[in-house]
Amino acid sequence: MRNFLNKPAVKNILLSIWVIIIGGICSALGSWDYKNDTLFYIKVVLLISFVISYVCMLAYYATQEVNSHKMISVFKHQNKAFEEAMIGIISICEQSAQNVNKIIHEVIDEGKINLNIWSFDVGCRLICEKIYNLLCSLNGESKDFGICYVRREESIDEEQIIYMNAFFNQNMSEPTINKKRRRIDDKNGYHDVELFQKNKSDIEIVLGKENIHQLFAFESNESRRKNKDKYNQYIAIPVICSKEGGGKMVGLLEIVCLNDAEIAETESEIKEIVSKYLIPFAYLLLLLHKLEKAIIAQPRVIGDLKDE
């Protein structure tokens, strides 16, 4: 029924009919002689009823028009964000392919691997920047977002070390834990350490400054007080490497909305945005992680074979 009423033709016809009826009732009242007109009060009741219903129709259609403008604005931002995401992914793939090709030629010609040309950390920095641009396009108002990536370090220590290897924000202010190696088995660590310990593939969304403040760890009480109202929304997207018998979290993509910035108002809306726009970047991060691993991979030493 609502779709029928919202059709432009139906709207124009209804409003026109109501105007004609109200005009007809006013004409029928003539000189408004209630003493001699036996139907005067009936006409007045009808006039009031149609005037009220006409005002209600105007209010309804005005509301629908405002909602339509809002939806159009949302769709414009989403289209721009989708375009930004595609351009970002293409740019990352193109740049990574060119730099990896240089590394391959150096390996062939000189027998050495130069990760200064390209590395997973460099790729992560590009991805953080593209996600930041995407969120700015999607939001259309605020640019107060922080993006970072925490990677699991490939090490001989049973791969129990993580560190933030890339970040991007409006002022490029460096997080205090950037590049700091931390152990996954640290029981008093930051929240990202807890997520690595849990090793779950679920996306985590936390809304509200108080909820995030209780969740995050801070280096000192002064830092805790200083950052009490800093974070408004927090999204954590695990990057999982599938293996036999389950998966292993090899990285964590974190997004924070600072001050009063927000990706969307509700958790369900944020989940939809994450699924549409950010999950592809998580898979791209996994691909680049494997690419670096393949570049630096060395054959296992089996040992000398004994003569029979």
N, C-alpha and C positions, 0 to 999 in steps of 0.2 A: 504493500500500500504506500509506503514511504517513497519507494522508487517512482511509483506512478505520480504522486503529488509533486515530486521534485522535477518532473519533466517541464521544460520551459513553456511548452504550449499549454499544459494543464494549469500551470501557475498563472499565466496571463489570462486565460479564460475565466478561472475562478475569481480572480481579483476584479476583472471587468464585470462579471455577473453581479458580484456583491455591490459594486459601485452603482450599477443600474438599479438594483433592488432598493438600496438605501435612498437613491434619488427618487424612485417611484413612491416609496413610503412617505418621504418628505412632501412630495406633491399631493399625495392623497390626504395629508393632514390639512392641506389648504391654509386657512387662516388660524389654525390651531384653536378652533371654537369648541372647547370641550363640553359646553352646555348643550349645544344643539347637535353635535356629532356623537351618535350613540356608539360608534366604533373607535372613538378617540383613544381610549386607554389601551385597546388591543393594538392599535397602530403604533402607539408610543412604545409598548413592550416589544413589538416586532422590530421597531427602529433601534431600540437600545440593544436588542439581541444581535441584530446584524452588524451594528457598529462595533460591538465587543468582539464578535467573531472575525470581523474584518481586521481589527487591530491585532488579534491573535494570529491571523494568517500573515500579516505583515511582519510580526515579530518572529514567527516560525521561518519564513523565507529569508529574513535578514540573518538569522542564526545560521541557516543552511549555507548562506552565501559566505559568511565569515569562515565557517568550517571548510568550505570548498577552497577558499583562498589559502587557508592554513595547509590543507592537504596538497595544494599545488606547490606551495613553498617547500613543503617536506619532500615532495617528489623531485623538485628541482635540485635540492641539496643532495638527495640520494643519487640522482643521475650524475651530478658533478663528482660526488664521492666515488661512484663506480668508475667513472672515467679516470679519476685520479688514481684509483687502485690499479686499473689496467695499465696506465702509463707507468706507474711505479714499478710494477712487476716486470714489464717489458724492459724498462731502463736497467733494473737490477740484473736481469738475465743477460742483457746485451753487454753491460760493463763487465760482469763476472766472466762471461765467455771470452771476451777479448783479453782480459788479464790472465785468466787460466791458460789461454793459448800461448801467451808469452812465457809463462812458467814452464809449460811443456817443451817449448823450443829451447829454453835454457837447460832443461834436464837432458834433452837430446844432444845439444851442442857442447855443453860444459859439464854435464854430469852433476849439477847442483840444483837444489830447490830453494828458490828465493821467495819467501812468504811476504817480503816487503812489497812485492808487486801486487799480490792478492792473498788474502787469508779469510778465514771464516769471520774473524773479528771485523774486518773491513766490510764484508757483506752484511753483517749484522748492523753496523752503523748506517748503512744505506737503507736497510729495511726499517729501522727505527725512524729515520727521517721521512720515509714515504708514508708510514703509518701516521705520523704526526700531521703531515700535509692532508692526508685523507680525513682525519678527524676534524681538522679545521674546516675542510670543505663540507663535511657532513653537518657540523654544528652551525656554521654560518655566522656565529656571533663571537664566541670566545676562542682564544688560542692558548688557554691555560691548561695544557696537557703535558704530561711527562711520560715518555716511553723508554723502556730499558729492556735489555735481554741479559739473562743470567745463564751461563753455560756450564755444563759439567766438563771438567778438564780430563782429557785422556791422559792418565798417569799410571805408573806402576803401583800406586797406592790404592789398588782396587777401585780406582775411579771415584774416590770419595771427596774430591775437591771441586768447589764451584767458585765462580767469580763473575761479577758483572763486566761484560766485555764491550758493551755498547749502550749508549743512551742518546736521547734527543729531547730537548724542551725549548721553550720560547727564548729563553736567555742563555741557553747552553750552560747553565750552572751545573757543576759536576756533583753528582751524589757522593756522600761521604764514603760509601762502600765501593765506589768504582775501582775496578782492577784489584781489589783486595781478595786474596785467596782465603776461603773459609771451608771448614770441614763439614760435610753433610751430617756426620754423627754428633755435631755439637748440640747438646741438649738445651743450651741457653742462647741459641742463635736467633737470627731474624726470621721473619715469617716465610721468606722464600726457602730457607733451610728446612723448615717444617714441611713445606710442600714437597721438596725433594725426598725427605724422609718417608712421607706417605706414598710417594710414587704413583699418584692417581692421575688418570687422564681427564678428570672432570674439570671443566672451566669453573673458576671461582669468581663470584661477583659480590662485592661488599659495598653497601650504600650507607651513607651517613657519616659525618665527621666523627661522632662519638664511637661508632662501631669500629671504624678504621683505626682510631686512636688507641683503642684497647687491643687491637690485633697486632699493630706494629710494635717492633722493638726499637728503642732509642739508645744511643751511646751514653747519655747522661740525663739526669732529671731536668737540667736546663734545656737540653735539646727537646725533651718531651713537652715541656711547657711552651717552648718557642713554636713547635709544630702542631700544637693542639688542634687548631682549626685549619690546617694547611690542606688536608686531603678530604675531598668530598665523595669521590667514587674510586673504587679499586677493582681492576679486572686482571686475573692471572690466567694465562693460557699455556698449559703444559705442552711441550714438544716431546712427543713420545716416539721412541724407536722400537718398532715391533720386533719381537724375537720369539723363538720357540719357548713355550711355557710362560708367556706374558710379555710385557713391554717394559722399557726402562726410560725414565725421564732424562733426556739428554740436555734439555734446556727449558727455560721458563720465560715467556714473553709477558711483561708486566706493563700495565697502563694505569696511570693515576690521573684523576681530574682534580686540579688544584683549586683551592678557594671555593668559588661558587660555580665553577664550570661543571658540565655534565654531558655525558654522551647521549643519554635519554633519561626520561623521568622514572620509568619502572624497570624492574629486573627483567621482565619478559621482553621489553623493547630492546634492552641492552643485549640480551641473548640473541635476538634476531639480527642485530647489527653485527655482533661478533661472528655469527655463523655466515653471514653474507659477505662481509668485508675483511675480517681479520684472520679467520681460519686458513684461507689460502696462503697468507703470509707465514703462518705456522708451518705449513707443509713446505714452503719455500725455504724456511730456516732449516728444516730437517734435510732437505736436498743439499743445501750448501754445506751443512755439517758433514754429510757423507762425502761431498766432493773434496773438502779439505782432507778428510781422513784417507781418501783414495790417493791424493797427491803425495802425502807424506808416508804412505804405507810402505813397509819393508817386508820382504819375505822372511818367514820363520826359519831359524837355523835348526836344521834337523840333526846335523852332526855328520862326521865322516862315516862312510859305509865300510865295514870290515870285509876283507877278502874271505871268501868262503874256503 
